């Protein structure tokens, strides 16, 4: 696992500005793919971008990737252009998406694999993030954010983009060993630790520990929590009209019961 430069927090503002300019340049059409070809030379490097709406298990899926051999994992939320900044030290490089990655879905080069994790919409929309600036008890994902994320996922499906794998959060939590095997087979990766040992293997940064309510073993207590709260059900009824046909598409495509 690789962490971004340990001195990043102490960098001067000119360095930060230079990084932003470089990432912006890599967002130009064809620039990232050209950079990756330059980094790789004759090597075959497999790059995996972990995507999905907030509160859908992106950190958990990122953590699961640390149970494989030969994975160079950068445990930080980053734009896809950051692949152009990571010198490959392993055959597989794994990055986790940042907050606005879904807005750039159309410009992610096809050779970059996308693993998109999806979770029951009502659990996502009524989940609380401890680091949310709105404060404790505030639902983290707005309807607008969820709609944007699901539009991006629908684009991937409709465009039949190559190198896309979708993982259901519920499957990951209920049968992590099976999901681990699916990932291992799909990406031809060796397993170095059991999926249920992810808490012992993943070198989680502070933001991941907060978002995951602490680094702990995978369990099923997070499933369908919205059903146990009348306040959450009332909130979901109030926003459901805004979710419209996209909610129907997610429900039908990924077998979610969205009746209230």
N, C-alpha and C positions, 0 to 999 in steps of 0.2 A: 504494500500500500504506500502511496506517495502523498505527502501533504504539500500544499503550496508553500513557497518559500517561507521559512519560519520568521524571516525578518520583514514579512509583508506589512505588518502593522506599523512598523517603524519607517516605512518608505516615505520619502519626501513626496510632496504633491506633484512635482514635475514627473517623478517616476510613475505615479498613478495616472497622470494625464497621458504619458507616453503609452502605457498599457491600453488605455481606452482608445487611443488613436489607432494602435495596432489591431485591436479587436474590431474596430469599425472598418478598417481596411480589409480585414479578413471576411467581413460580411458582404463585400462586393461580389457580384456574380463570378463564380469560378475561382475566386481567390483562395478560399479555404482548401478546396480540392487540390489546387496547385501546390499549396504549402505542404499538404499531407504527402503528396508524391515526392516532394523534395526531402521531407523528413524520413521517408521510408526507404528510398533508394530501391534496392532489389529485394528487400524484405517484404513479406506478407504480414501486415499488421491489421489486426481485427479491432475495430473501434465500436464501442457500445455506449449509447446515450440513454440513460434512464430517464423516462419522461412519465408524466401523469399529473393530474390535478393535485393541488395541495390537500393534505389530510387523506390521501389515497394509499399511502404506504410506500412512497418513493424512497424514503430513508431505509425502510425495512428491506426493500428489494435491493438497494445499494449495499446494505449490510450483507445480504445473502451472497452477493458477488464476491465477498471476501472469503467465502468458503471454497473457492476454486483455486487450483494451481495456475500459475502463469498469468495472473491478472494484475495489472498495474492500476490501482484504484486511487482516484483523487477524491477524498471525502469532503467535498465542498460544492455548494450550488454555483454552477458556472454556465455561461452561455456556450452554445455549441462551438463557437469560434475558438474557444480555449483549447480545443484539440490541436490547433495550430501552434500552441505554446508548449505542449507536452512532448518532450523528446522520448520516444518509445524505448523502454527498458525491458519490456516483456512483449510477448506476442499479442496480448490482448490489453487494450487500454479502455478503462471504464470511467465515464464522467456522469455526474448527476445534473439534471436540468436546473436552471435558475427560474425565477418567478415568471419571466416573460418569454420563456423558450417557445411556448405554444404559438406566440405571435409570429415567430420566424419559421414555422413548420415547413413552408414551401421552399425555403432556401437551404435546408439541411441536405448536404450531398448524399446521393443514393448509397454510396459505399459505406456510409456510417450506419450501423445497425441501430434501430430504435426499439427499446423494450418499453412498452407503454403499460403502466399498471392502472387498472380501473377498479373502483370500489362502488358499492351501492350508493347511488346519488344522495339518498336521504341521510346516510351516515356521514357522507362528505359535507353536506350543507349544514349539518348540526354539530359538527366537530369543533372542539376548542383547541387552539394552539397556545401553549403557555407563553410563547414569545410574541403573541399578537399585540400590536400597539394599542388595540382597542381596550385591552385590559381583560382580567379574568372574567369568564362567563360570556365573552363575546364570540359569536360564531365567526370563524376565520375566513371561510370561503363564501364570497358573495355570489348571488345568482349570475351576475355578469361574468365573473371569473370562471365559474363552472361552465357556462355556455360557451365561452371562448375555448376552454380546454376540450370540450366535447366536439366542438366544430372542427378543431384540429385533428382529433381522432377520427372523426367522420371523413375528413379529407384524406387521411392516410388510407382508410378502407376503400373509399370510392375511387381514388386515384390508383389503387392497387400498387402502391409504392413498394418496391422490393426491400428486403431486409427489415421487416417490421414483425415484431412478436408482441402479442397482447397477453398480459397476465392479470387474472382476477385476484384482487386482494383476498377475497373469501377463500379461494383455492390455496393461496399462499399460507394463510393462517391455519386452515383446517388440515392441509396435507403438505407441509413444507418440503418433506422428502420427495414427494412426487414432482413438485414444481422445480426443485433443485435438479432432479434428473432430467426434466424437460429442457431446462437451460443448458445442462451439461451436454446433452445430445445435440441440441440446436447449434451450440457454439463450439462443439468438440473440445470441451474443457474437462480436465481431471478434477475430481473432488478430493480436497485435502481435509475437510472437516464436515461432520454431519450438520444438516440444516438446523437442527435443534440446538446446536452448540454455537449459533451465530453470535450470541451475547459474549462468548469467551474469545471469539476470533476477531470480531470487528473492532478496529481502533477508532472509536467514534469521537468526532469533534464535539465540543460543548453544544453547538447548535443542534446537532443530531440527537444528543441525549435529551435536550429540552423538548424537541419536537416529538420524540418517541415516549415522552413521559418516563424517561430513564431507560437505560439499556438493560433489557431483561429478556428472558426466554419467550419465544413465540407462544401466544395463547389465544384463545377464542373469545375472551371477554369483551373485545372491541366490536364484535359483530352485532349489527342491528340494534344498537343502543337506543336509536331514536324511538323504537317501539315502546320503550319503557317510560317515556316522558310525555305527558300530555302537553306541556309547554312546547316541546319540540314538534309534536304533531300539529299543534295549532299554527306554529310558524310555517311548517311545510305546506299546510293548506293555504296559507296566505300567499305564498310565493309560487305555488304550483302553476297557476295560469301563465306566469312568465316563462316557465321552463318549456311549455308547449310541446311541439312535435319532436324536439331533440330529446326530451325525456322519454317519449314513446320509442324513439329509435334506440336509445341506450337500453331500455327495458327489453325490447324485442331481441336486440343483437346479443346481449350478454346475460339474458335470462334473469332479470331482476323483477321482483314483484314490487310495483310502485303504486299499489292501491293504498289509499288512506282511509 
